Amino acid sequence: MNRLLLGAALLLAACTSGTEPARPAITLASCRLPGLESPARCGTLEVWEDRESRTGRKIALNIAIIPARARARESDPVVVLAGGPGQGAVSLASQVMPLFARLNDARDILLVDQRGTGSSNPLDCEEEEPQALQALFEETLPEQMLAKCLEKLDADPRQYVTSIAVEDLDEVRAALGYEKVNLWGGSYGTRVALEYVRRHGDRVRSMVLDGVAPATMKLPLSFVADGDAALTRLIEACEAEARCRNIYPNLRATIASVRSQLSKRPVNVAINDPRTGDRETIKVNESIFLSGLFRPLYVAELASLLPFGISAAASGDFNPLLAQNLEFADDVAENLSIGMHLSVVCAEDIPRISAADLAALSGSFFGRSLVDEFVRACRDWPRGKVPADFYEPVRSAVPTLILSGGIDPATPPRHGDQVAATLSNARHLIAPQLGHGVSLHGCAPRLVDAFIRKGSAQALDGKCLERIPRPLFVLPLGAQQ
């Protein structure tokens, strides 16, 4: 977790108007964020955990601002809304600042750890002892770990849903004196952005949605159909590339064969634990194999390794496939509060998954392997309230740029199309060969920059996104010749 260094305090008066009550000011101080050369301004704002009753516990929201460099600056900052759900925004500063480098000349970049994430009373479910390597592959949400987590949390998990978090964000906006903001949301952050526009659209100058995850998508149920489609596109891409097709022939049949064998007889596999370097033996079953196929699909570079990993697994060597998954799992777990993740998914998504939805999964490739663990975990996780209109389409004229990766297994273009249909001033651009997250690739930073500067996406030429190539499939050593 980040530990922000606080120095001499600078008091910023809250912006007030005839229709908006005075808000508490935020004390900011100079600080350094990991990976950034320029200093930031950091501070906290205390809010009621239970915003409705305004009684009981207060929590501190962690805030960081990378100030605009120019003296003549724009009054509307860029607000970064992190994904997950469960990621903190502040620790992502070094990752997202290359995207906003030019915008930061004249605009502040505002990062707020959403309640339950980062350093904003995080709902972390860390175990006292590191998980065994087997558990890292087998159980994302161990029942015993979640029970202990609920006992230890100094929080009411019901108060950490999206609709409450957007009221926190608006309180921060007002306390910092910003009349209008530009929202950039990635993945789950797009759900937060849309809900903020629903509640406070008059405060939004523009909005970028990268990898749209609307409230209607039923996480993680939607991953099954979208994962199926992404895996199919990967297989088709390999078949269309001569070297991949020749070296990994009949990839679909190879996958089916390995899966069938593991469903009947799991295998013991020796693998190096990247955390300790020790050699351990784990049991690989059908479920672990399916997860091993799904996770790398998020990132095009990791997906390019899949044919090699599948081929090696068919020959009895599961190390390449499992190594990809460990890399992905480590990246995700590094900045993810599992408790907050469950507070959102268990309140907003799982209750809408019906028995008929689950029954329909029997005909899909991934089946229930991506869903059952969440359904089980949410049986005992406290469930917050969801506003009556939460699943209604967001209707707004706020200028919006929607970005989607054509091979994304989690938030593919169909979700962007759905949201764009009720946003009258939206433009949806697709990068056909990119996975989850478009903004930082190829020409996308230039498009995001131009959109926020102009406050309009209508003149943008998104054809450059179509020219971003899919990474070449990794071949065995010496096969290139």
Secondary structure, DSSP 8 states (H G I E B T S, - for coil): -------S-EEE----BTTB-----EEEEEE--TT-SS-EEEEEEEEESSTTTT-S-EEEEEEEEE--SSSS--S--EEEE--TTT--SGGGHHHHHHHHTTGGGTS-EEEE--TTSTTSS------SS---HHHHHH-SS-HHHHHHHHHH-SS-GGG-SHHHHHHHHHHHHHHTT-S-EEEEEETHHHHHHHHHHHHHGGGEEEEEEES---GGG-TTHHHHHHHHHHHHHHHHHHHHSHHHHHHSTTHHHHHHHHHHHHHH--EEEEEE-TTT--EEEEEE-HHHHHHHHHGGGGSHHHHTTHHHHHHHHHTT--HHHHHHHHHHHHHHHTT--HHHHHHHHHHHTGGG--HHHHHHGGGSSSTTTTTHHHHHHHTTS------TTTTS---B-S-EEEEEETT-SSS-HHHHHHHHTTBTTEEEEEETT--S--TTSTTHHHHHHHHHHHT--TT--THHHHT---------TTTT-
